[in-house]
Amino acid sequence: MARTRWWRVGLAVVLAVALVAWLADWGLLDWMLAAEHPVRNVLEAMSWPAGVLALVWAVAPTVLKRTRPEEDEHPGSPTGGLPPVTTMSSHRGSGTTVQAGRDIRGRTVVNTVPPPRDEPGIPAHPPSDDTHPSSTAEPPTMGSHTGSGTTIQAARDIRGGVRVGVFRSIPLPRSVRVAIIITVVVALVGGVVTAVVKWVLPEFDPTYKTEFLIDLSAADADPSVVAESRDSLLKAIGNTGDDDAVALRTFGGQCGTDGNTSQLVTFGTGNRDDLGKAIGGAPVTGAATLVRGLIEAAEDFSGPFSRDAKQVNRIVVVTRNGVDACDDDAGYVQREIRNRLASSGLAVEFRFVGYRLGDKDKSSLDRLASSASAAPPVLTRDPAELQAALDWIANVEPVLRSAQDVVGILNPVAKQLNDAAQAAVDGRLDVADRTLAAIKPVSADAEFENLKSRAKTPDAVEVSDRTVALRDRQKNAVPAVTALVDLAKAGKSFTAELTAFRHDADLYNSEVSALNTLLAKMRAAGPGGHR
């Protein structure tokens, strides 16, 4: 009975200690209390441990019950788990079941269940401490015994052996049982949902999430100019990464109406055909409602169940007007964009491209870009410049960013390898061991996936190939340095291994230099030649 009573308490203590150790090891105690939303952080941090605890709490009793050794002892023997009542052993017939337990007055109560097929049941023998025998013509059902305590269930199996089960019964009010069940279910569901949201769904997030906001207002709308902007946008979107989620929103219409900006295509990774049809078929109408388009584009990132990008969320504005026909309040734009993005918790970058803007529109577009915390607008004068600018923003910028991130991730590991090798040369083997132990696997999967999906131009292909070569070269260097240090610890010569490592290190540095040169050339070819 002690085992049945206390194993749950022991399990709870072990899980509680493990949970506290886990929280302390990851520094989550400080994070939960010092961050901006401590209550939400506490709930997030506790949700999956609570789910695990609830799962163990629900499953462990069944596992222990099924794995407990079966006892074929005589039910009245000391080793059979029954109290020493010898008269209980005189039951006969296959299927006859005996149930015994203590009632609230301390008496042993014994009930029997008749065998199947209407065979005559055997009345239960009275217990040794009960002065009133309970033999009846029709034995009571097994389901009733009075009081809390240990319930013993016994029956003959098909081989004639006696099988005994011992159960601990703790009576609880119905409301308490319902509350416990609801708590366990909520904890399990909460843990599963949190695990899915935190770790499963992010694996399916797009690498880049980009919405193009296009000027289709009728203000000074030369049909040829509108057609040029449509064609340039189509070509730029065609070169976007396969893992990019792209959406399309247009602006242009009557001031103060809901239809002066609309999202024609929602975010998706396989919607290039839909984007092409929407760009080609969207009508040109109304005044330039640029401000309203910006605000609603920011709102598109904060919708329910909106998925964040693995790397960057962006809004790319292509406009023929730098002045909003309805509201040109830059402060209003800044407040509205900040409030909408704050509600989503996402960081969104803005890019502005002006096409054949008049002089009066350039300064206004500068102020609008500044209010959105964006880089200075890229001003284009002909279709070639417009296409180059859009391709730069949509494709080249992400390649440069990912390549630079990869180099930034690989270089510290390269330095650790060099330090470990030099420590072995200097005889500081403890330092070499600690340095090698501190090396973590390179985690730049999103960056490598982005580079691979954008390898559609010669420069992008070369960048992708060079970064993969750097990663592979570094991956091979880790076991080489480890073998070098092991030889040094064994007191053996490692001259050949050191020479080979230094040769590989020189090749790695040459690869990094070549990659940096390529990235600098690509930056120089961008708008302004300085990004």
SVG drawing of the C-alpha trace seen along z (x, -y; Angstrom):
<svg xmlns="http://www.w3.org/2000/svg" viewBox="-31 -71 88 96">
<polyline fill="none" stroke="black" stroke-width="0.4" points="0.0,0.0 2.9,-2.3 4.2,-1.9 0.7,-2.6 0.3,-5.6 3.6,-7.4 4.9,-6.8 2.9,-9.7 4.4,-12.0 7.9,-10.9 7.3,-11.4 6.0,-14.9 9.0,-15.8 11.4,-14.5 9.7,-16.4 9.5,-19.6 13.3,-19.4 14.0,-18.7 11.8,-21.7 13.6,-24.1 17.0,-22.9 15.9,-23.3 14.7,-26.8 17.8,-27.8 20.2,-26.3 18.6,-28.2 18.4,-31.5 14.6,-31.5 13.9,-32.6 15.4,-36.0 13.8,-36.2 10.4,-35.4 10.5,-38.1 12.5,-40.8 11.1,-40.8 8.4,-43.1 5.5,-40.6 6.5,-38.5 3.1,-36.8 3.0,-35.7 6.6,-34.6 5.9,-32.5 2.9,-30.8 4.9,-30.1 7.9,-28.7 5.7,-26.5 3.2,-25.2 5.3,-22.4 6.7,-21.1 3.1,-21.2 2.0,-19.2 4.8,-16.6 3.9,-16.3 0.2,-15.9 1.0,-13.2 3.2,-11.3 0.6,-11.7 -2.1,-10.2 -0.2,-7.4 2.1,-6.2 -0.7,-4.5 -1.8,-2.4 1.8,-1.5 2.5,-0.5 -0.7,1.5 0.1,3.4 3.7,4.0 3.1,5.2 3.9,8.9 0.9,11.2 0.4,13.1 -0.8,16.7 -0.5,17.2 -3.4,18.4 -5.4,15.3 -5.3,16.0 -1.5,16.4 0.8,13.7 2.5,13.4 -0.7,13.1 -1.5,9.5 -4.6,10.6 -5.3,10.3 -4.8,13.6 -8.5,14.8 -8.3,18.5 -12.0,18.9 -11.7,16.8 -9.9,19.6 -13.0,21.9 -14.5,20.4 -15.0,22.8 -15.8,22.6 -14.4,20.8 -15.2,17.1 -16.2,16.7 -14.7,13.4 -14.1,12.3 -13.8,8.7 -12.6,7.8 -12.0,4.5 -12.2,2.7 -15.2,0.5 -15.3,-2.7 -15.7,-0.7 -12.6,1.4 -14.5,4.6 -13.5,6.7 -16.3,6.9 -16.3,9.7 -18.5,9.8 -18.7,12.3 -19.9,12.1 -21.6,15.1 -20.0,17.0 -21.3,16.5 -24.2,18.4 -26.4,18.3 -24.2,20.8 -25.0,20.8 -22.7,18.5 -20.9,19.4 -21.8,17.2 -18.9,15.4 -17.6,16.8 -17.6,14.4 -14.4,12.8 -12.6,13.8 -13.3,10.5 -17.0,10.2 -19.5,11.8 -22.3,11.5 -21.9,13.8 -22.9,12.3 -24.1,15.4 -27.1,14.8 -28.9,16.7 -28.0,14.0 -24.6,12.5 -24.2,8.8 -22.5,7.1 -18.8,6.5 -19.1,2.8 -20.1,2.0 -17.9,1.9 -18.3,-0.7 -15.5,-3.0 -12.1,-3.9 -9.2,-1.6 -7.6,1.3 -9.8,3.3 -8.6,6.8 -10.0,8.4 -9.5,12.2 -10.6,14.6 -9.7,17.8 -8.2,17.5 -8.8,20.0 -6.0,22.2 -7.5,22.5 -5.0,20.2 -6.1,17.5 -5.3,13.9 -5.3,11.1 -5.3,7.4 -4.9,4.7 -6.4,1.2 -6.2,-1.9 -9.5,-3.7 -9.6,-7.4 -13.2,-8.7 -13.5,-12.2 -16.5,-14.4 -17.7,-14.5 -16.8,-18.2 -13.2,-17.5 -12.9,-14.6 -14.2,-16.7 -11.9,-19.6 -8.9,-17.3 -9.8,-15.8 -10.4,-19.2 -7.0,-20.4 -5.2,-17.5 -6.9,-17.8 -6.2,-21.6 -2.6,-21.1 -2.1,-18.4 -3.8,-20.4 -1.9,-23.6 1.4,-21.7 0.7,-20.2 -0.5,-23.5 2.5,-25.4 4.9,-22.8 3.2,-23.0 3.2,-26.8 6.7,-27.1 8.6,-24.4 6.5,-22.8 4.9,-25.7 8.1,-27.8 9.6,-25.0 7.1,-25.9 7.5,-29.6 8.7,-31.4 12.2,-32.6 11.2,-36.0 7.7,-37.5 7.2,-40.4 4.2,-42.4 4.4,-44.7 2.3,-47.9 1.7,-49.2 0.5,-52.6 -2.5,-52.1 -4.0,-55.5 -5.3,-57.5 -3.4,-60.7 -1.2,-61.6 -1.5,-58.0 0.2,-57.7 -0.9,-54.2 2.6,-53.5 4.2,-54.3 1.7,-52.1 2.4,-49.3 6.2,-49.7 5.8,-49.4 3.6,-46.3 6.1,-44.6 9.1,-45.4 7.2,-44.1 6.3,-40.9 10.0,-40.2 11.2,-41.0 8.6,-38.7 9.6,-35.9 13.1,-35.9 12.1,-35.8 13.1,-32.8 11.0,-29.7 10.5,-29.9 9.4,-33.5 5.8,-34.3 4.7,-37.1 1.5,-39.2 0.2,-42.1 -1.7,-45.2 -2.6,-48.2 -3.7,-51.8 -5.8,-54.3 -9.4,-55.4 -11.6,-57.9 -10.5,-59.6 -12.3,-58.2 -13.6,-55.0 -12.7,-51.5 -11.9,-50.5 -9.1,-53.0 -6.6,-50.2 -7.1,-46.5 -5.0,-43.3 -5.4,-41.5 -3.3,-38.4 -2.6,-37.1 0.7,-35.8 1.8,-32.5 4.8,-30.6 3.1,-29.1 1.1,-32.0 3.2,-33.5 0.5,-32.8 -2.1,-34.6 0.3,-37.5 0.8,-37.8 -2.9,-37.7 -3.7,-40.3 -0.9,-42.7 -2.1,-42.5 -5.8,-42.8 -6.0,-45.4 -7.7,-48.6 -6.2,-52.1 -8.6,-54.4 -9.0,-57.3 -6.5,-59.5 -3.2,-58.4 -4.0,-57.0 -0.5,-56.1 -0.8,-56.7 -3.8,-54.5 -2.1,-51.8 0.9,-51.9 -1.2,-51.6 -3.2,-48.7 -0.1,-46.9 1.3,-47.0 -2.0,-45.6 -1.7,-42.7 1.2,-41.4 -0.8,-41.5 -3.8,-39.3 -4.9,-36.3 -2.6,-33.3 -0.1,-35.4 3.2,-33.5 6.5,-35.3 9.3,-35.0 12.5,-33.1 14.6,-36.1 12.8,-39.3 9.3,-40.7 9.1,-43.5 6.8,-46.0 8.1,-47.2 6.3,-50.3 6.3,-51.2 4.8,-54.6 4.4,-57.2 3.3,-59.7 5.2,-61.0 2.3,-63.0 -0.9,-61.4 -3.9,-63.1 -6.0,-62.7 -3.6,-62.8 0.1,-63.7 0.7,-63.7 3.9,-61.8 3.4,-61.8 0.1,-60.0 1.7,-57.4 4.5,-56.7 2.0,-56.3 -0.4,-54.0 2.4,-51.8 4.0,-51.5 0.7,-50.6 -0.2,-48.0 3.2,-46.3 3.3,-46.4 0.1,-44.4 1.6,-41.6 5.0,-41.6 6.7,-41.5 9.6,-43.6 8.8,-44.8 11.2,-46.6 10.0,-49.1 11.5,-49.8 10.4,-52.7 10.8,-52.9 9.7,-56.0 9.1,-55.8 9.3,-59.0 8.5,-61.2 8.2,-64.9 10.4,-67.2 7.6,-68.2 7.1,-64.5 10.7,-63.6 11.0,-65.4 7.5,-64.3 8.5,-60.6 11.7,-61.1 9.6,-62.3 7.2,-59.4 10.1,-56.9 11.7,-58.5 8.4,-58.2 8.4,-54.5 12.0,-54.1 13.0,-53.1 16.1,-53.6 16.1,-56.6 13.8,-55.9 15.3,-54.5 14.3,-56.9 14.1,-55.5 13.6,-57.2 13.1,-54.4 12.0,-50.8 15.5,-49.4 16.3,-51.3 12.9,-50.3 13.5,-46.6 17.0,-46.8 15.8,-48.5 13.0,-46.0 15.3,-43.0 17.9,-44.4 15.3,-44.8 13.5,-41.5 16.5,-39.2 20.0,-40.7 19.5,-42.2 18.4,-38.9 21.4,-37.1 23.8,-39.7 22.1,-39.5 22.2,-35.7 25.7,-35.4 26.9,-38.0 25.1,-36.1 26.7,-32.8 30.2,-34.4 29.4,-35.9 28.4,-32.5 31.3,-30.6 34.1,-33.0 33.9,-32.6 34.1,-28.9 37.1,-29.2 38.8,-31.4 38.0,-28.7 39.6,-26.0 42.7,-28.2 42.9,-28.9 42.6,-25.2 45.4,-24.2 47.7,-27.0 47.0,-26.0 48.0,-22.4 51.2,-23.8 51.9,-25.8 51.3,-22.9 48.2,-24.3 46.2,-21.2 43.5,-22.1 42.8,-25.3 42.7,-23.3 40.1,-20.9 37.9,-23.7 38.1,-25.5 37.0,-22.4 34.2,-21.7 32.9,-25.2 32.4,-24.8 28.8,-24.4 27.4,-23.0 26.8,-25.7 23.1,-26.6 22.4,-28.6 19.9,-26.4 17.6,-29.3 20.4,-31.3 21.6,-28.3 18.1,-27.5 17.5,-31.1 20.7,-31.2 19.8,-27.9 16.3,-29.1 17.6,-32.3 20.4,-30.7 18.8,-31.9 21.5,-34.3 25.2,-33.6 26.2,-35.8 23.6,-34.2 24.7,-30.7 28.4,-31.5 27.5,-33.0 25.5,-29.8 28.3,-27.5 31.0,-29.4 29.1,-29.5 28.4,-25.7 32.1,-25.1 33.0,-27.2 30.7,-25.2 32.0,-21.9 35.6,-22.9 35.0,-24.0 33.0,-20.9 36.0,-18.8 38.4,-20.9 36.7,-20.1 37.7,-16.4 41.2,-17.3 41.9,-19.6 40.4,-17.1 42.8,-14.4 45.7,-16.9 44.9,-17.7 44.5,-14.0 47.9,-13.3 49.4,-16.1 47.7,-14.8 49.2,-11.3 52.7,-12.9 53.0,-11.9 54.1,-14.0 51.4,-15.9 53.6,-17.8 51.9,-16.3 48.4,-17.0 49.3,-20.6 50.7,-21.2 47.6,-19.8 45.3,-21.9 47.2,-25.1 47.0,-24.4 43.2,-24.0 43.0,-27.1 44.7,-29.1 42.3,-27.7 39.4,-28.7 40.7,-32.2 41.1,-32.5 37.5,-31.3 36.3,-33.9 38.2,-36.7 36.9,-35.6 33.3,-35.6 33.7,-39.0 35.1,-40.3 32.0,-39.0 29.6,-40.5 31.3,-43.9 30.9,-43.7 27.2,-42.9 26.8,-45.8 28.5,-48.2 26.1,-47.3 23.0,-48.2 21.1,-51.4 23.5,-54.1 26.4,-51.7 26.9,-51.8 24.7,-49.2"/>
</svg>
